[in-house]
Amino acid sequence: MAKKKNLKTKQWDKTIKGENSWTLFKVISETVDGFEVMNQIGPCVSIFGSARTKPNQKYYKQTVKLAKKLSKEGFGIITGGGPGIMEAGNKGAKKGGGASVGLNIDIPFEQHYNPWIDADKNLMFRYFFIRKVMFVKYAQAFVVMPGGFGTMDELFEVLTLVQTTMSSKVPIILVGSDFWTGLVDWIKGTMLEKFATISAKDLDLIPITDDLDEVVKIINDFYKKDHKLKPNYEL
């Protein structure tokens, strides 16, 4: 004898009826649109960082300089498309003559696209996970400036994909020793030494520097070896 559905199950069934199919169509459409644009751009560096960083602050100015340097080395710059560090990255790309890509997300606060994105490379996303695919698949390196929860989410997403070999190994560079040293010390002291939840070699994935020229050198040296400039993984 079949069990009667309880009230919670009935409410659940009513809510999701037909939703999954339509959601899938929206996901496919957004993914295809992103691929069609990103496939045409060439090698890029993704820059992560806070939307709240102001133009008169140190890390905004450093991001502009770094993005300009990377653009002159032949890399496009991918950012989240919004204000703060994202704006600084796109601004530096423009100043350096490189491709300036903005992967915007439709959220109710903080996010509005900045004026330094190339008009044909300004993408809007509904889903965070598809936006992350574009960040990761089309970046040949990741530069992580100081940021909040969103920046941490992006950093650890990339670290997880590289650590588990679900993504190609690429440079992941933390800029700003005054911001990142405490976190890396905790990772080493707690995750590695106290609880052994990571391996010692995992720490090699996240070098910290304050030297913008060193960032450029790390990326260039990586690709002077046997590594090829290509999308990071096949879907």
ZIDATA-V513940 format. One record per pair of residues at least 12 apart in sequence whose C-alpha atoms are under 7 Angstrom apart, sorted by the first residue. I is the first residue (numbers start at 0). J is the second residue. D is the distance in Angstrom with one decimal. If there is no record, write none. Layout:
# ZIDATA-V513940
[[I:J:D] [I:J:D]]
This chain:
# ZIDATA-V513940
[[30:129:6.3] [33:133:7.0] [36:120:6.9] [37:137:7.0] [42:74:5.5] [42:75:6.2] [42:138:6.7] [42:139:6.3] [42:228:6.5] [43:74:4.8] [43:75:4.2] [43:76:5.4] [43:77:6.5] [43:137:6.6] [43:138:4.9] [43:139:5.7] [44:74:6.4] [44:75:6.2] [44:76:5.1] [44:77:6.0] [44:138:4.9] [44:139:5.6] [44:140:4.9] [44:141:5.8] [45:76:5.9] [45:77:4.5] [45:78:5.9] [45:134:6.4] [45:138:5.6] [45:140:6.4] [45:141:4.9] [45:142:6.3] [46:77:6.2] [46:78:5.4] [46:88:6.7] [46:141:5.9] [46:142:4.8] [46:143:5.9] [47:78:6.5] [47:85:7.0] [47:142:6.3] [47:143:4.8] [47:144:6.0] [47:150:5.9] [48:84:5.2] [48:85:6.6] [48:143:6.1] [48:144:4.7] [48:145:5.4] [48:146:4.5] [48:150:5.5] [49:83:6.0] [49:84:5.6] [49:145:6.3] [49:146:3.9] [49:147:5.9] [49:150:6.7] [50:81:6.5] [50:82:5.1] [50:83:4.1] [50:84:5.9] [50:85:6.6] [51:83:5.2] [52:83:4.4] [52:84:6.0] [53:83:5.8] [59:83:6.7] [59:84:5.5] [59:87:5.6] [62:84:6.6] [62:87:5.6] [62:88:5.6] [63:87:4.8] [63:88:5.5] [63:90:6.1] [63:91:4.2] [64:91:6.1] [65:211:6.0] [66:88:5.4] [66:91:4.6] [66:92:5.3] [67:91:4.3] [67:92:5.2] [67:94:5.9] [67:95:4.3] [68:95:6.7] [69:215:6.5] [70:92:5.6] [70:95:5.1] [70:96:6.3] [70:97:4.6] [71:95:5.5] [71:96:6.9] [71:97:7.0] [73:97:6.9] [74:97:6.5] [75:92:6.9] [75:97:5.1] [75:98:4.3] [75:99:6.1] [76:88:6.8] [76:89:6.6] [76:92:6.0] [76:98:6.1] [76:99:5.3] [76:100:6.0] [77:99:6.4] [77:100:4.7] [77:101:6.0] [78:100:6.3] [78:101:5.2] [78:102:6.2] [79:101:5.4] [79:102:4.6] [79:103:5.4] [80:101:3.8] [80:102:5.1] [80:103:4.9] [80:112:5.1] [80:113:6.1] [81:103:6.6] [81:110:5.3] [81:111:5.2] [81:112:4.5] [81:113:5.4] [82:111:6.9] [82:112:6.9] [82:113:5.9] [86:113:5.7] [86:115:6.8] [89:115:5.3] [89:116:5.8] [90:115:5.2] [93:115:6.6] [99:116:5.1] [99:117:5.4] [99:120:6.9] [100:116:5.7] [100:117:6.4] [100:120:5.0] [100:121:6.1] [101:116:5.8] [101:120:6.4] [101:121:4.9] [101:122:6.1] [102:121:6.5] [102:122:5.1] [102:123:6.1] [102:130:6.6] [103:122:5.9] [103:123:4.7] [103:124:5.9] [104:123:5.7] [104:124:4.8] [104:125:6.0] [105:123:7.0] [105:124:6.2] [105:125:5.5] [135:231:7.0] [136:230:5.3] [136:231:4.8] [136:232:6.2] [137:230:5.2] [137:231:6.6] [139:169:6.1] [139:228:6.7] [140:169:5.5] [140:170:4.9] [140:171:6.0] [140:218:6.8] [141:170:6.2] [141:171:4.7] [141:172:6.2] [142:171:6.0] [142:172:4.9] [142:173:6.1] [143:172:6.1] [143:173:4.9] [143:174:6.1] [144:173:6.3] [144:174:5.2] [144:175:6.7] [145:175:6.9] [145:178:6.2] [166:231:5.6] [166:232:5.4] [167:231:5.0] [167:232:6.3] [170:218:6.3] [171:204:6.3] [171:205:5.7] [172:205:5.7] [172:206:5.5] [172:207:6.2] [173:205:6.4] [173:206:6.1] [173:207:4.7] [173:208:6.4] [174:207:5.8] [174:208:5.2] [174:209:5.6] [175:207:6.9] [175:208:6.2] [175:209:5.3] [176:207:6.2] [176:208:6.2] [176:209:6.3]]
